[in-house]
Amino acid sequence: MYKPLFIAMLVISVILIIVITMQPTKTNSATSALTGGAEQLFGKQKARGFEAVLIRVTTVLGIIFFGLALALAYLSAN
């Protein structure tokens, strides 16, 4: 039981790394340092399209990763 979960953990880890690196970057410019980031607060829009899908996939993979980590820790302790 430990070996298949460990392989699943490795696969989820690689996929999670790929999905995180595919997400668009949110750069901080010098103006946001001077204005205190107010334009980010008021200019924030909901993610749409591909970015929204990446956020959902990242969340689901993160939950699966956490669950697998707990299962592997439990199996290795017993």
BAVEXTI-253006 format. One record per residue: residue number from 1; residue in three letters; z, x, y of N, C-alpha, C in turn. Coordinates in Angstrom, 3 decimals, decimal comma. Each point is the difference from the previous one (the first is absolute). Last residue first. Example, Ala and Ser with C-alpha at 12.3 -4.5 7.8 and 13.67 -1.06 7.14 Angstrom:
<recs>
+-----+---------+----------+----------+----------+----------+----------+----------+----------+----------+----------+
: num : residuo :     n_c3 :     n_c1 :     n_c2 :    ca_c3 :    ca_c1 :    ca_c2 :     c_c3 :     c_c1 :     c_c2 :
+-----+---------+----------+----------+----------+----------+----------+----------+----------+----------+----------+
:   2 :     SER :    7,080 :   12,850 :   -2,250 :    0,060 :    0,820 :    1,190 :    0,730 :   -0,770 :    1,090 :
:   1 :     ALA :   -0,070 :    0,290 :   -5,720 :    0,000 :   -0,890 :    1,190 :    0,000 :    0,900 :    1,200 :
+-----+---------+----------+----------+----------+----------+----------+----------+----------+----------+----------+
</recs>
This chain:
<recs>
+-----+---------+----------+----------+----------+----------+----------+----------+----------+----------+----------+
: num : residuo :     n_c3 :     n_c1 :     n_c2 :    ca_c3 :    ca_c1 :    ca_c2 :     c_c3 :     c_c1 :     c_c2 :
+-----+---------+----------+----------+----------+----------+----------+----------+----------+----------+----------+
:  78 :     ASN :   11,169 :    3,149 :    3,285 :    0,446 :   -0,565 :   -1,292 :   -0,720 :    0,609 :   -1,163 :
:  77 :     ALA :   -0,920 :    1,240 :    4,519 :    1,465 :    0,065 :   -0,081 :    0,506 :   -0,505 :   -1,348 :
:  76 :     SER :   -4,622 :   -0,141 :    1,143 :    0,401 :    1,392 :   -0,209 :    1,513 :    0,147 :   -0,096 :
:  75 :     LEU :   -1,933 :   -4,263 :    0,895 :   -0,349 :    0,454 :   -1,339 :    0,424 :    1,445 :   -0,266 :
:  74 :     TYR :    0,654 :   -1,847 :    4,343 :    0,835 :   -0,702 :   -0,978 :   -0,282 :    0,487 :   -1,416 :
:  73 :     ALA :   -2,686 :    1,637 :    3,455 :    1,357 :    0,535 :    0,149 :    0,928 :   -0,661 :   -1,006 :
:  72 :     LEU :   -4,381 :   -1,622 :    0,256 :    0,012 :    1,337 :   -0,593 :    1,387 :    0,635 :    0,105 :
:  71 :     ALA :   -0,665 :   -4,169 :    2,079 :   -0,105 :   -0,141 :   -1,455 :    0,056 :    1,362 :   -0,692 :
:  70 :     LEU :   -0,093 :   -0,100 :    4,727 :    1,282 :   -0,516 :   -0,509 :   -0,022 :   -0,122 :   -1,523 :
:  69 :     ALA :   -3,980 :    1,248 :    2,088 :    0,984 :    1,073 :    0,158 :    1,366 :   -0,441 :   -0,520 :
:  68 :     LEU :   -3,477 :   -3,180 :    0,165 :   -0,208 :    0,970 :   -1,079 :    1,002 :    1,146 :    0,071 :
:  67 :     GLY :    0,053 :   -3,150 :    3,478 :    0,426 :   -0,613 :   -1,250 :   -0,156 :    0,942 :   -1,192 :
:  66 :     PHE :   -1,638 :    1,383 :    4,205 :    1,462 :   -0,050 :    0,029 :    0,541 :   -0,595 :   -1,298 :
:  65 :     PHE :   -4,658 :    0,008 :    0,606 :    0,495 :    1,376 :   -0,129 :    1,522 :    0,018 :   -0,075 :
:  64 :     ILE :   -2,101 :   -4,092 :    0,945 :   -0,201 :    0,372 :   -1,405 :    0,538 :    1,406 :   -0,262 :
:  63 :     ILE :    0,030 :   -1,452 :    4,425 :    0,968 :   -0,776 :   -0,775 :   -0,104 :    0,346 :   -1,491 :
:  62 :     GLY :   -3,174 :    1,922 :    2,882 :    1,331 :    0,550 :    0,271 :    1,081 :   -0,720 :   -0,787 :
:  61 :     LEU :   -4,428 :   -1,635 :   -0,139 :    0,128 :    1,238 :   -0,767 :    1,354 :    0,659 :    0,215 :
:  60 :     VAL :   -0,983 :   -3,837 :    2,545 :    0,104 :   -0,346 :   -1,420 :    0,177 :    1,250 :   -0,852 :
:  59 :     THR :   -0,726 :    0,617 :    4,622 :    1,277 :   -0,662 :   -0,244 :    0,189 :   -0,307 :   -1,480 :
:  58 :     THR :   -4,130 :    1,769 :    1,390 :    1,047 :    1,005 :    0,122 :    1,369 :   -0,603 :   -0,298 :
:  57 :     VAL :   -3,673 :   -2,891 :    0,223 :   -0,078 :    0,821 :   -1,208 :    1,089 :    1,063 :    0,015 :
:  56 :     ARG :   -0,460 :   -2,655 :    3,852 :    0,509 :   -0,792 :   -1,134 :    0,005 :    0,816 :   -1,292 :
:  55 :     ILE :   -1,876 :    1,981 :    3,826 :    1,438 :   -0,187 :    0,201 :    0,603 :   -0,775 :   -1,162 :
:  54 :     LEU :   -4,674 :    0,550 :    0,101 :    0,670 :    1,262 :   -0,296 :    1,510 :   -0,110 :    0,153 :
:  53 :     VAL :   -2,642 :   -3,682 :    1,248 :   -0,035 :    0,177 :   -1,456 :    0,725 :    1,281 :   -0,393 :
:  52 :     ALA :   -0,598 :   -0,830 :    4,554 :    0,982 :   -0,930 :   -0,565 :    0,070 :    0,129 :   -1,518 :
:  51 :     GLU :   -3,288 :    2,464 :    2,300 :    1,326 :    0,536 :    0,284 :    1,094 :   -0,894 :   -0,578 :
:  50 :     PHE :   -4,524 :   -1,393 :   -0,250 :    0,270 :    1,104 :   -0,913 :    1,399 :    0,571 :    0,199 :
:  49 :     GLY :   -0,461 :   -4,464 :    2,429 :   -1,038 :    0,594 :   -0,826 :    0,513 :    1,080 :   -0,918 :
:  48 :     ARG :    3,067 :   -0,894 :    4,134 :   -1,007 :   -0,883 :   -0,579 :   -0,943 :    0,799 :   -0,877 :
:  47 :     ALA :    5,222 :    0,073 :    2,782 :   -1,041 :    0,719 :   -0,738 :   -0,943 :   -0,999 :   -0,657 :
:  46 :     LYS :    2,683 :   -1,064 :    4,586 :    0,127 :   -0,078 :   -1,438 :   -1,154 :    0,745 :   -0,663 :
:  45 :     GLN :    1,689 :    1,527 :    4,819 :   -0,698 :   -1,115 :   -0,603 :    0,203 :    0,049 :   -1,496 :
:  44 :     LYS :    2,153 :    2,159 :    4,969 :   -0,027 :   -0,023 :   -1,468 :   -0,691 :   -1,261 :   -0,498 :
:  43 :     GLY :    1,074 :    1,600 :    4,606 :   -1,370 :    0,022 :   -0,480 :   -0,116 :   -0,086 :   -1,506 :
:  42 :     PHE :    4,175 :    0,209 :    2,441 :   -0,706 :   -1,191 :    0,458 :   -1,431 :   -0,065 :   -0,522 :
:  41 :     LEU :    2,766 :    3,702 :   -1,208 :    0,791 :   -1,194 :   -0,244 :   -0,783 :   -1,256 :    0,351 :
:  40 :     GLN :   -1,798 :    4,278 :    0,904 :   -0,030 :   -0,272 :   -1,430 :    0,750 :   -1,283 :   -0,322 :
:  39 :     GLU :    0,013 :    1,589 :    4,400 :   -1,320 :   -0,531 :   -0,328 :   -0,143 :   -0,246 :   -1,494 :
:  38 :     ALA :    3,942 :    2,000 :    1,703 :   -0,062 :   -1,420 :    0,340 :   -1,357 :   -0,594 :   -0,356 :
:  37 :     GLY :    2,032 :    4,672 :   -0,448 :   -0,571 :   -0,756 :   -1,101 :   -0,117 :   -1,486 :    0,283 :
:  36 :     GLY :    1,450 :    3,530 :    3,088 :    1,040 :   -0,419 :   -0,927 :   -0,515 :   -0,848 :   -1,133 :
:  35 :     THR :   -2,334 :    2,367 :    3,722 :    0,290 :   -1,418 :    0,198 :    1,071 :   -0,505 :   -0,948 :
:  34 :     LEU :   -1,488 :    4,566 :   -0,203 :    0,435 :   -0,271 :    1,366 :    0,384 :   -1,458 :    0,221 :
:  33 :     ALA :   -1,707 :    1,460 :   -4,179 :    1,262 :    0,705 :    0,225 :    0,538 :   -0,288 :    1,394 :
:  32 :     SER :   -4,209 :   -1,648 :   -1,225 :    1,051 :   -0,772 :   -0,657 :    1,352 :    0,688 :    0,132 :
:  31 :     THR :   -3,843 :    2,157 :    1,692 :    0,354 :   -1,165 :    0,818 :    1,078 :   -0,842 :   -0,664 :
:  30 :     ALA :   -1,912 :    3,785 :   -2,207 :    0,950 :    0,392 :    1,036 :    0,403 :   -1,195 :    0,851 :
:  29 :     SER :   -1,496 :   -1,158 :   -4,940 :   -0,568 :    0,825 :    1,057 :    1,082 :    0,332 :    1,027 :
:  28 :     ASN :   -0,342 :   -1,383 :   -5,468 :    0,795 :   -0,128 :    1,216 :   -0,591 :    0,924 :    1,051 :
:  27 :     THR :   -2,203 :   -2,570 :   -4,621 :    0,292 :    1,193 :    0,772 :    0,835 :   -0,336 :    1,226 :
:  26 :     LYS :   -1,075 :   -1,972 :   -4,963 :    0,379 :   -0,561 :    1,297 :    0,467 :    1,175 :    0,857 :
:  25 :     THR :   -3,460 :   -0,524 :   -4,579 :    1,132 :    0,602 :    0,699 :    0,246 :   -0,714 :    1,318 :
:  24 :     PRO :   -2,090 :   -2,112 :   -4,744 :   -0,337 :    0,600 :    1,292 :    1,247 :    0,544 :    0,695 :
:  23 :     GLN :   -0,544 :   -0,223 :   -5,432 :    0,382 :   -0,834 :    1,133 :   -0,338 :    0,698 :    1,311 :
:  22 :     MET :   -0,519 :    1,930 :   -4,451 :   -1,142 :   -0,769 :    0,491 :    0,337 :   -0,832 :    1,242 :
:  21 :     THR :    3,271 :    2,602 :   -2,457 :   -0,876 :    0,868 :    0,788 :   -1,231 :   -0,727 :    0,533 :
:  20 :     ILE :    3,053 :   -2,333 :   -2,786 :    0,670 :    0,387 :    1,244 :   -0,899 :    0,891 :    0,847 :
:  19 :     VAL :   -1,499 :   -1,249 :   -4,297 :    0,013 :   -1,156 :    0,906 :    0,648 :    0,356 :    1,332 :
:  18 :     ILE :    0,001 :    3,276 :   -3,424 :   -1,361 :   -0,260 :    0,466 :   -0,022 :   -1,135 :    1,015 :
:  17 :     ILE :    4,081 :    0,979 :   -2,152 :   -0,377 :    1,093 :    0,905 :   -1,388 :   -0,244 :    0,587 :
:  16 :     LEU :    1,465 :   -2,957 :   -3,310 :    0,755 :   -0,194 :    1,236 :   -0,325 :    1,081 :    1,027 :
:  15 :     ILE :   -1,802 :    0,372 :   -4,338 :   -0,652 :   -1,091 :    0,725 :    0,698 :   -0,245 :    1,333 :
:  14 :     VAL :    1,951 :    3,155 :   -2,864 :   -1,287 :    0,496 :    0,493 :   -0,716 :   -1,080 :    0,814 :
:  13 :     SER :    4,039 :   -1,232 :   -2,103 :    0,242 :    1,016 :    1,033 :   -1,304 :    0,495 :    0,612 :
:  12 :     ILE :   -0,131 :   -2,929 :   -3,718 :    0,374 :   -0,713 :    1,229 :    0,227 :    0,992 :    1,136 :
:  11 :     VAL :   -0,793 :    1,854 :   -4,218 :   -1,207 :   -0,672 :    0,479 :    0,285 :   -0,731 :    1,315 :
:  10 :     LEU :    3,640 :    2,030 :   -2,213 :   -0,922 :    1,010 :    0,515 :   -1,257 :   -0,635 :    0,593 :
:   9 :     MET :    3,095 :   -2,818 :   -2,154 :    0,580 :    0,529 :    1,243 :   -0,926 :    1,048 :    0,620 :
:   8 :     ALA :   -1,078 :   -1,707 :   -4,230 :   -0,246 :   -1,013 :    1,029 :    0,529 :    0,473 :    1,352 :
:   7 :     ILE :    0,959 :    2,690 :   -3,681 :   -1,435 :    0,081 :    0,305 :   -0,368 :   -1,013 :    1,083 :
:   6 :     PHE :    4,372 :   -0,161 :   -1,620 :   -0,198 :    1,235 :    0,754 :   -1,465 :    0,173 :    0,394 :
:   5 :     LEU :    1,188 :   -3,578 :   -2,793 :    0,494 :   -0,233 :    1,363 :   -0,199 :    1,232 :    0,877 :
:   4 :     PRO :   -1,091 :    0,321 :   -4,595 :   -0,951 :   -0,858 :    0,727 :    0,442 :   -0,295 :    1,434 :
:   3 :     LYS :    3,009 :    2,641 :   -2,702 :   -1,274 :    0,674 :    0,262 :   -1,019 :   -0,905 :    0,709 :
:   2 :     TYR :    4,322 :   -1,643 :   -1,520 :    0,094 :    0,877 :    1,168 :   -1,355 :    0,580 :    0,383 :
:   1 :     MET :    0,646 :   -2,663 :   -3,915 :    0,000 :   -0,816 :    1,198 :    0,000 :    0,861 :    1,265 :
+-----+---------+----------+----------+----------+----------+----------+----------+----------+----------+----------+
</recs>
